[in-house]
Amino acid sequence: MFRVVATLAATAAFAGCVGSAGLATWAAPDLRAEVVVDADEFDSDVTFLGVERQIDGHDKWNTAFLRSWLNAKGVSHQIYVVHYYRHDWRFYERASGIGGRSVDFVSIDRDVVDCTAGTCSYNEVFGVSLSDSELRAATSDGFRFKAYARSGHELEVFLSPEQVRAQLAAIERYRGGGIPSPKDTPVRVLER
């Protein structure tokens, strides 16, 4: 429920900011600088939304962060990518890691943000799933992958070692006694 509500709220907020002036006048929100922990007594999953970073130097609203889910079965992770662009649809549909290693690609959302003066702006959201061992292996060098679009476009995404370490630290603190302490890793706990 939280994920649906958060996605709908973010989409509505973004749509309200764009209006007829287009993407160029939209001010990107502040990037999340801490891991957000969402533990709801009515849900068996605890969700961790990681530190958010810009993924390219061209558009300040293109971001990537980790999402993790902890439950009785274990923990799973996903790199969540939000990519805005102009002109024509790209349709990102697959990704590969270093050395051409296949990674689990998931298309999450595609949207027309705005069309003004014959030019449209688009939003694609996709994820790349990682096992816990893959994420733990990325603590020193981070994790890089390239997403490929049907249009021929490519997007390289880098998840920094700092993002990885902050996520893992928040999960370990939660496992070790409930609410993480923000002493070494910035953490914010959602209050219900």
C-alpha positions in Angstrom: 0.0 0.0 0.0 2.8 2.4 0.9 4.5 1.9 -2.5 1.3 2.6 -4.3 0.5 5.7 -2.3 4.1 7.0 -2.5 4.1 6.5 -6.3 0.8 8.2 -6.8 1.7 11.1 -4.6 5.1 11.6 -6.4 3.4 11.4 -9.8 0.7 13.9 -8.8 3.3 16.3 -7.2 5.4 16.1 -10.3 2.5 16.6 -12.7 1.4 19.6 -10.7 4.9 21.1 -11.0 5.2 20.7 -14.7 2.0 22.2 -16.0 2.0 23.9 -19.5 5.5 25.5 -19.0 7.1 22.1 -19.5 10.0 20.2 -17.9 12.5 23.1 -18.4 10.8 25.1 -15.6 10.3 22.3 -13.2 12.6 22.5 -10.2 13.8 19.0 -9.2 13.1 18.1 -5.6 15.9 17.7 -3.1 17.6 14.4 -3.3 17.1 12.0 -0.4 20.3 12.2 1.7 19.4 9.4 4.1 18.0 5.9 4.1 14.3 5.9 4.9 12.9 2.9 6.8 9.2 2.1 6.4 8.1 -0.5 9.0 4.3 -0.9 9.1 2.7 -3.2 11.6 0.2 -4.3 8.9 2.8 -5.3 6.4 5.3 -8.2 6.6 7.9 -6.3 4.6 10.1 -3.6 6.0 11.0 -1.2 3.1 14.3 0.7 2.9 14.5 3.6 0.5 18.2 4.5 0.0 20.3 7.6 -0.5 19.3 9.2 -3.9 22.0 10.4 -6.4 21.9 12.1 -9.7 22.9 9.6 -12.5 24.1 11.9 -15.2 25.4 15.5 -15.5 22.8 16.6 -18.0 19.5 16.5 -16.2 19.3 17.1 -12.5 16.1 15.1 -12.2 17.6 11.8 -13.4 18.3 9.8 -10.2 19.0 6.3 -8.9 18.7 4.8 -5.4 18.4 1.5 -3.7 15.1 -0.1 -2.6 15.4 -3.0 -0.3 12.7 -5.2 1.3 13.3 -7.3 4.4 10.9 -10.0 5.5 10.9 -13.5 7.1 12.3 -15.0 3.8 15.3 -12.7 3.7 16.2 -9.4 2.0 16.0 -8.4 -1.7 17.3 -5.3 -3.4 16.6 -3.2 -6.4 18.3 -0.2 -8.0 15.5 2.2 -8.8 16.2 4.5 -11.7 14.1 7.6 -12.7 15.0 9.0 -16.2 13.5 12.0 -17.8 14.2 13.0 -21.4 12.8 14.9 -24.5 11.8 14.2 -28.1 10.8 10.6 -28.7 10.1 7.5 -26.6 13.2 5.4 -25.8 11.6 2.3 -24.2 14.3 1.0 -22.0 14.0 -2.8 -22.0 17.1 -4.5 -20.8 20.4 -4.0 -18.9 23.7 -5.6 -18.5 26.5 -5.4 -15.9 30.2 -5.1 -16.4 31.5 -7.7 -18.8 28.1 -8.1 -20.4 26.8 -10.0 -17.4 23.0 -10.2 -17.6 21.0 -8.4 -14.8 17.4 -8.7 -13.9 15.7 -5.6 -15.6 12.1 -4.5 -14.6 10.2 -1.7 -16.3 8.2 0.0 -13.6 6.5 3.1 -15.2 6.5 5.1 -18.5 4.7 8.4 -18.8 4.4 11.5 -21.0 5.3 14.4 -18.8 4.4 17.3 -21.0 4.1 18.2 -24.7 4.7 21.9 -25.6 5.5 23.5 -28.9 5.8 20.2 -30.6 8.3 18.7 -28.2 7.4 16.1 -25.6 9.1 15.2 -22.3 9.0 11.6 -21.1 9.6 9.8 -17.9 10.7 6.2 -17.6 11.2 4.4 -14.3 12.9 1.0 -14.2 14.7 -1.2 -11.8 17.6 -3.7 -11.7 17.3 -6.4 -9.1 20.3 -7.5 -7.1 20.8 -10.4 -4.7 22.1 -9.6 -1.2 25.5 -11.1 -2.1 25.7 -9.0 -5.3 25.0 -5.8 -3.2 27.5 -6.8 -0.5 30.2 -7.3 -3.2 29.6 -3.7 -4.3 30.6 -2.1 -1.0 34.1 -1.0 -2.2 33.6 -0.2 -5.9 29.8 0.4 -6.2 27.7 -1.2 -8.9 27.6 -0.2 -12.6 25.2 -1.3 -15.3 24.1 0.0 -18.6 20.4 0.1 -19.7 19.5 -0.3 -23.3 16.5 1.2 -25.0 14.6 0.0 -28.1 15.4 3.4 -29.7 19.2 2.6 -29.5 19.8 4.9 -26.6 22.0 3.7 -23.7 22.1 4.9 -20.1 25.0 4.0 -17.8 24.0 4.0 -14.1 26.5 4.0 -11.2 25.4 3.2 -7.7 28.2 4.5 -5.4 29.9 2.5 -2.7 28.5 5.1 -0.2 25.0 4.4 -1.3 25.6 0.6 -0.9 27.2 0.9 2.5 24.4 3.2 3.8 21.7 0.8 2.7 23.4 -2.3 4.2 24.2 -0.4 7.5 20.5 0.6 7.8 19.3 -3.0 7.2 21.8 -4.4 9.7 20.9 -1.9 12.3 17.2 -2.7 11.8 17.9 -6.5 12.1 20.0 -5.9 15.2 17.3 -4.3 17.3 14.6 -2.5 15.4 14.9 1.2 14.6 18.3 2.1 13.2 20.3 4.8 14.9 21.5 7.6 12.6 24.8 7.8 14.4 27.0 6.7 11.5 24.5 6.4 8.7 21.8 9.0 8.1 18.5 7.2 8.6 14.9 8.6 8.8 12.1 6.4 10.0 8.7 7.0 8.6 6.2 7.7 11.4 2.6 6.5 11.0 
